[in-house]
Amino acid sequence: MTASTFDKWAKQAQTTGSFKEKDNLTPEQQELIALRKKNKQLEMENDILKQAALIFGRKDK
């Protein structure tokens, strides 16, 4: 571990009071994680709706 890596780690721990990575993320990193999570959720919901449309489409014929 280089001195700069250690210094960064120590500064983050002093700033947030935590050594956990999730507590030391920048607001941009946190937003990106949240947006990726939301995107995954919306893709899942979209797939469910597509499957439902296929199922109900077969019953109408």
Secondary structure, DSSP 8 states (H G I E B T S, - for coil): --HHHHHHHHHHHHHHS---GGGG--HHHHHHHHHHHHHHHHHHHHHHHHHHHHHHHHHH-
